Amino acid sequence: MNPSERAVGKMATAPARVARAYRAVFEHPEAPAVLAHLMDTCCVNETTIDENPFIMAAAEGRRQVWVAINNILSMDARDIRDVNRTVASWGENE
């Protein structure tokens, strides 16, 4: 078993530890920037539907990354709005 396979196995047996790690990272003051970037990259605020099945599959794959992250963070629409507002106001409050 290679290190990647062992890591996947360890994470599967310690979901609470993984969740604690995510929460610790996303409680950092710079977390809104990372979250906003992930939300944009992962199609959080847009549809993944596209007439090209390859484009749609790629977009849906990115969206599933966000779903996995948000299953841990439990962000609701208000939290997502607040993250976007925080990043949108860069430079205004500095």
C-alpha positions, 0 to 999 in steps of 0.5 A: 500500500502506498502513502496515498492509499494509507492516507485515504484509509486513515482519513476514513477511520478518523472523520472527526479529526479531518473535520477538526482540521477543516474547521481549524483552517477555515477559522483563520482570518484569511479563510474568506479569500480561500472560501470565495475562491473555492466557491467560484472554482467549484460552481457554487453560485452557478449551474453545472448544466451545459450542453457539452457533457464533458464541460458539464461533467468537469463542472459537476466534479468541481461542485462535488468538491465543494459539497464535500467541504461544505458537508464538514463546514455546514455553511448556509446561504447566509454564510456564503453571502457573508464570505462573498461580502467580505471579499467584495469589500476588500480595500474599502475597510482597510 
